[in-house]
Each structure stands twice: as structure tokens, then as C-alpha cells.
Amino acid sequence: MQEKTKTGGVGTSIGTVAFASAIGTTIEWYDFFLFGVVTPLVFNKLFFPNFDPLVGTLLAYTTFFVGFISRPIGGIIFGHYGDRIGRKTVLVLTILIMGVATFLIGLLPTYATVGIWAPVMLLFLRIFQGIGIGGEWGGAVLMAVEHSPAGRRGFYGSWPQIGVPAGLLLSSGMVYLLSYLPEAEFFSWGWRIAFLISAVLVAVGLYIRLKIMETPAFTRIQESDKVVHVPFFELWRTHGKNTLLGLGARYIEGVTFNIFGVFVVGYLAGTLGLPRQTALAGVMIASAIMIVMLPIYGNLSDRIGRRRMFGVAGILIGILSFPAFWLMQTKEPLMIWIAIAVPFAFVYPAVYGPQAALFSELFDTRVRYTGISFVYQFSGIYASGLTPIIATALLPMGGNKPWLICLYVLAVSIVSALSVFAMTEAHKRDMAVDSK
């Protein structure tokens, strides 16, 4: 990756920008997903112990969900300042917010120590995690996409997307290793290590991000005095249709990730009675494969267009959910890993890889940070945060069989495909030229 992009007269390698975006998002998503991985294994027992196991898990997932409610708040706040003062400054703030909140979760007392204050403090810190990640994704994506040379936005825009499977792989891997501790030690102090180590990761992320220059597209609107006073209002005035289509398209991406990356861990360990290591290993294998597949699909989207790839892959995920859950019923580790990997590692990246460029191309520079942040983070409420809760509720309604969950995924995939096919193909548009 040798292409150069210039900002303020200073040359910056697009490879360096893409790598920095990937590292930064990996650290942020490690922090955010760690909460989801630990929720059905630890938080339901240590922070909600006086409830029926199903109710305790639902309450723990509700705390998990709160992070998704606060993400749009972070998206609006940091999108506003990202469109007004620049992408880089906002990215530094978001990684600090996320890192501090995650570190403090590792220090929290449990319900047995402080009673109701334990889940209250957990909830409070989860809110700040959501605010941090709410501003993070949009900035990281735009640093890569707006620095990209013509015809390469899908490829380089897929690099910050690598942070999602890499963060999930790291968080799942950390809990996987710690779960080999004796159970008493794991529940006493072992799980805390995964949160406390975030301090080291954040320091690395800050060092890398401070080296990157502001994007050429934002510098251009600053120099031409086209910065919008209230980007959120301007977004709905000029890009209302594209915002709604983005919200619909994002649905299947969030549902897929949280079914096969979050819910499946509790389902395999709780409902099917398999060792948690088996479930975590399946997610880790899929995440490792996904890291390779994302830039492949991102590159392909530069050639054939993003709408076609996104829409077809979305429908395919809905169909594949049925055989995937059927294979899980075998309780054979190899079959379970295949069941997770096919939809999650090989098909899902065709949705998530080009998504950064697809959403960025929906909006003009002056509202782009606000636009992609709002679409991604607001849709996270129903597409991501509610998914484990919906799946957990649908399971007993289907007689503890997952078929209602599969029907839900299929319905969502149809909504997303219709939304993305209603968009205008823009993979060849000039990102620096506003359409309005």
C-alpha cells in the first residue's frame, strides 16, 4: 500500500492511515465487545444473582443494550464536532472515553459486595462505552475513506472494519484463556484482567492516532469556509432519504453480528449445554477468517459496486441462518464451528467490508461524519442492541428451538436488501465534490 495522500502539504501514506484506523478500531471494539462476551458468562451471575437464570441473563443483556442506546448520543455529539473541528481531534477523545470506562468496569464491586449499586455502576460505565464507540466508528472510517485514492475507497474503507472481528477475536480470546482458570478464581478476579488490560491497548492506540494527519476532504471545506453550523439539522434537510435508506440497509449487518458473534455464545453454553470454550472458539475462528475476507470484499466492491454485493450477501445470510442453527443441534464442535463460520466468516464480510464506503458515499463532506455516525449508531439500537434480547425471548416461544430466530433474521435480510437496492450506486463519485 504505497499510495500517498496529501493534507496541508504533508504527505501521508494511505497504507499508514488505513493501518492506524484498523488498530484504533480494534482497540475500541475490543473494549465494547468484551462487555458482550462477558455478559452471559459473568455479569448475569455477579451483578444480577438474585434472579432466575433466564431473567438474570435478560437483565444483563439489557445492560449490554444500554450501550447501544447511548451510541447515537455519541454519534450525534462527536459527529457534530467531527464535521466542525475535524476527524482527528474527535478520534483522540473517543478512544480516551472508551478506555477509561472499560478500565473502571474491571474495578467494579459486585452485587455481593455493594448490592444494587453494582449493576447501577455497571450501567453507568456501559453508557460511557456507548458514547465513546458512538463517535469512534465514523471518524475512523472517514480517516480511511477520505484519504483513499480514486477507485480504492472500498478496499481502504474496509480496513477500519477489520477492527470489529479483530476486537471480537481479542475479547473472545482473552475470555477463552481466562476461562481455563478454576471457576472460583475466574469469577473472583480472572474476568477483571480482560477489562484492566484495556489501559495498555488504549495507550498504543493514542500513540498511533496522534501520528495521522487530518483528511484532505475536511481540510478543503475548512479552507472554503463551508463548515455547517449544525450538521445534524443540515443532514435531515439535504440527505433525509439517504439517511433512512442507510438505517434500513444496516439492519441485517447488526443482526448478523449479534446473533453469530454474541447471542450464540450464551445459546451454545446455556441452552445446548456445551463448554463455553467450544462456543468462544467458534466465534474466534470465524473472526480470524473475517479479518482476511473483509479487504477482499472491500476490494471487490470497488470493481462491481457496493449495492449489489451488500444486497445479495444480506439475503444469503437470512437463508443460511436455517442450516447454521440446524448444524448447531448436532452439538459436535466441528459442525458448530462450520455453522458459525459459513454465514459469519464468509458471507457477512461481503456486507460489512464495503459498508464503510457505501455509507460514506451517501453523504456530502460537510455532514458526512454526522451522517454515517447517526446511521450506524442509531440503527445499532434495533439492529444490534435489541438482537440478543429478541433472540433470547424468541427461543422459549419456539419451544427452545431456534427456528423463530432464523425467521427473524430472514425478515431482516429482506428489509436490508430492499433498502440498499433503493440507493443510487455511487462507488465512482468524487467524495470531495458535494452533490448539494
N, C-alpha and C positions, 0 to 999 in steps of 0.2 A: 504494500500500500504506500506508493510514493507520491501520489498527487499532493499538491500544495494548495492551500487556500490562504488568501491574504486578508488581514484585518488590521486596519490602521497602519498599513505599511510594514507590518511584521509578518513574515511567512510562518505558517503553522501547518505541519503535515496533517492531512486528513486522517492518516493512519493513527497518529498520536491522539487526535481528537476522539476518534471512534474508540480507541482502546481506553482512554480516560473515561469516556461515557460508560463503557461496559463495566469497568472496575467500580465506578461510583454507584451505578445502579445495582450491581451485585451486592455491595455492602448494605445499601438501603433496603433491598428486598430480602436479604438475609435477616435483617432486623424485623421486618414486617411479617415475613412468613414463619419465622421462628415461633411467633405467638400462635399461629395457626397449627403448626406441628405439635406444639406442647399442649394446646387446649384440650384435646380429647384424651391425652395421656396423663396430664398432671393437674392442670388448672381445675378441671371438674372435680377432682378429689381433694385438692389442698385449699381451694378457695370457695368451693360450693359443696362441702362434705355432708351437710345435713339434709340432703335431698335424695329422692330416688335416683339411681344411676342415670336413667334416661333424662329426667328433669335436670339433674346436675350438668349433664353434657349439653343440653339445650341452653341452660343459663350461661355456661362457659362459652358456647358458640355465639350467644347474644353479645357477650363482652367482645368477642372476636369481631362481630358485626359492627359494633360501635366505631371501630377503626375505619370502616368503610363509610359510615355516616360523616365522620369528620374529614375524610379525604376531599370531598367537594369544597369544604370550607378552606382547606389548604390550597386547593386548586385555584379558587377564586382570588384568595389573598395574594398568593405568590404569582399567579398568572397576571394579576394586575401590575405588580411591581416588575415582573419579568418583561412585560410589554412596555413598561415605562422607564426603568433604570437599567435593564439588561438581563440576559440569561445567566451570566456567570455569577454575579453577586448573589442572586437568589439561590443558586445551587449550593453555594457555600453555607448559607443559612439553613437550608433544608437538611443537609447531612448532619449538622450540629444538633438540630432539634431531634431528629430521629435517634441519633447516637446516645444522647443524654437520656431520653425516655427509655430506651432499651436497657441501658446500663442500670437504671434505677429499678426496673422490673426485676432484675436479678438480685436486688437487695430487699425486696418486699417481704414483710412478715406474712405468715399465712393465717387462715381463719382460726386455727387452733391457738394462735398467739394473741391476735387483736380482734377477733370476731368479725363483725360486719364491715369494719374498716378495711379489711384485707381486699375483698372484691371491689370496694369503693375506690381504693388507691389504684388497683389494677385497671379499673375502668378509666380513671383519670389519665393514667400514663398511656393507655391504648388510644385515647383521644389525641394525645400529642403525637403518637406514632402516625396516626392517620393524617394529621395536619402536615407533618413532615413529608410523608410519601406523596401527599396531595400536590405539593409543589415540585417535588423531585422529578417525576417522570417526564413532564412536559419540557422542563429545562434540559434534561439530559438528551432527550430526543432531538430537540431543536439545535443543540450544540453539534450533533452529528449531521442532521439533515441540512441545516442551513450552511454548514461548512462544505457539504458534499459537492463534487464537480457534477456537471450536467450528465444526466443519464445514469447516475450511480446512487441516487437517493435511497432506493430500496435496499441496496446492499449495505451502505454505511449506516442507514437508519435502523437496520436490523441489529447492529452491534449493541446499542443500549438495551435492546430487547433480550440479549443474552443474559443480562443481569437477573432476569426472572428465573430461568431454570438454574442458573449458577447459584443464585441466592437460595433457591429451594433445595438444591443439591447440598450446599454447605450447611443449611439449617437442619435438613433431614439427616445428613451425615454426622453432624455434631450430636444430635439426639440419639442417633443409632449407636454411636460409640459409647456415649454416656449410659445408654440403657443396659450395657453389659455390667455396670456396677451392681452390686447387691441391691435389691429393691429398696430396702430401708435407706441406704446411702443415696440412691438416685433421687428418692422423694425428699430426703432431708437437705442435701446440698448439691447433688450432681447436676440437676437440671439448671441450677443457677449459673454454672460455668458458661453455658451456651449464651446467656444474656450478657454476662460481665465481659466476655471476650470481645464484645462489640466495640469497646473503647479503643482497642488496638486497631481494629478494622477501620474505624472512623478516622483515626489519625492518618492512616495510609491514604484513605480517600481524599481527605482535605489536602494533603501534600500534592497529590496528582492534579486535583481540580484547580488549584491555585496557579498551575503552570499553563493553563489553557487560555487563549485569547477570546474576546467577545466575537460573536458571529458577524460575518460581512453584511447579512441582510438587516440585522438590527442596527448596526453602525450606520447603514445607509439611510434608514428612516430617521435616525437621530440627526444626522447631518442635514437632511432635507426638511427638518422640523415637522415631521408627520406623526409624531408620537401622540396617541389618543389620550385624552384626559381620563376617561372612564371606559376602559376596554370592554368590560362586561356588557355595558349598555350598547356600545357600538357593535359588539358581536351579534346581539339579537336583532339589531336594526338592519344589519347588512348581510348576515350569514345565518339567519334563523333556520332555513330549510336544511342547509348542510349540517347544522348542529343537531337537528332532530334525526337526520339520516345516520349521523355518526353514533348517536345514542342507540339506535336500533342495531346497527352493524356490530357494535361492541358486545351485544348481549351474549352471543354464543362463545365468544372468547373468554369472558369472565366465568360463565357457567362451566365450560370445559375444564378450565384450570382448577376451579374449586371442587369439582366432582372428582377428577382423577388425581389431583395433587394434594387436596386437603381432606375432603369427606372420606375418600377411600381408605385412608389410614385408620380412622375410627371404625369404619364399616368392617374391614377385614379383621381388625383386632377385637372389636366388640361383638358384632353380630355373628361373624363366622368363626370366632374363637381362635384365630391364628396368632402366632407370636408377633409382637409389634415389629420385630426386626424384619420379618418377611414383608410386611406392608411398607415399611420405610425403605427397604432395599428396592422394591418395585418402583417407588417414586424416584429414588436416586438413579436407578438405571435409565429410566425414561428421561430424567433431567439431563443426564450426561449426553445421551443421544441428541436431545433437543439443542444443546449448545452447538453441535455441529450442523444440524439441519437448518437453524434459523438463518444464517447468512446465505446458505444455498438457496432457500426460498426467496430471501430478500433480493438476491442477485437475479433470480428467475423473474421476479415481478418487474424488474427494470426492462425486461425483454418482452414479456407477454401482457403486461398490465396487471394492476393490483386487484381490480374489481373481480375479474374472472377467477383468479386464484383464490381470493378470500371467500367468494360466494360458494364455489364448488366444494372447497375444503370444509366450510361450515356445514353444508348439507351432509357431507360424508361423515363428519363427526356424529351427527344426530343418528345416522343409520348404524354406525359402528358401535354405539353405546350398548345396543342389544346383545350382540355376540360377546362384547367385552365383559359385561356383567354375568352372562351365562358361563363363560370360562372361569370366572372367579368362584363359581359354585363348586368347582371341582376340588378346591382347597389345595391344589397342587402348586407349589411355589413357582415352577417354571411356567405353568399355564397362567397363573396370576400375573407374572411379570410381562408375559406376552399380551395379556388382556389390557394392561395399563399402557404398555409401550406403543401398540399399534395406533390407537386414537391420539394418545397424548404426546408421544415422541416423534411420530412420523407424519401425522396429519395436522395436528394443532399448530406446528410451526409454520404451515402454509397460511394460517390465519394471522398468527402473532408476528411473524417475521416482517411482512410488508405493512403491518398495521401502522407503524410509526410514520412511514412516508405517506400512506393513504390518508391518515387523519391530518397530517401537516399540509397536504395539498388541498384540503377543504377550505383553508383559511388564508387570508392575506396577512402579511408580516405584522401589521400594526395590531392585530388581535389574535395572532397565531398561538402565542403562549397561553392566553386565556381560553381560546377555543379548544385546543387539544386537551388542556388540563381539565376543563369542565366536562367535555365529552367522556374522557377516560375515567375521571374520578366520580362524577355523578352517576354514571352507568354502573360504577362499582357497587353502589348500594344494592341494586336489584340483581345485577349480573354476577357479582362476586360475594358480597357480604351476606345476602339472604340465601345463597345457594346451599351451604351446609345445613342451615336451619330448615329450608324447604325439603331437602333430601332426607334429613333425619325425621321430619314429620311424615313424609310420604311412605317411608319404609314400613312402619306398622300398619298404615292404611292399606298396603298391598300384602298384608299377611306376612310381614318380614321378608318379602321378596322384592327385588329392586325394579320391577317392570314399570311401575308408575314413575320412577325416577328416569328411566330410559325414555318414556313417552314425553316427559317434561323437556329433556334435552333435545329430542327431535322437534318439538314445537318451537323451542327457542331457535334452533338452527334455521327453521323456515323463516321466522321473523327477521333474522340477521341477513339471510340471503336476499330477501326481498328489499331490505334497506340498502344493501351495498350495490345491488343491480340498479337501483333508482338513482345512484350517484352518477355524476359526469366523470368519465375517465380523464385523469389529469396527471398521469405519470410523466408526461413530457412538458408540462407547464414550466415557465420560468418562475421560480419561487421568489425572486427579487422584485417581480413586477406585480403590483396589486391589480386585482381584477375589477375592483370597485373604486 
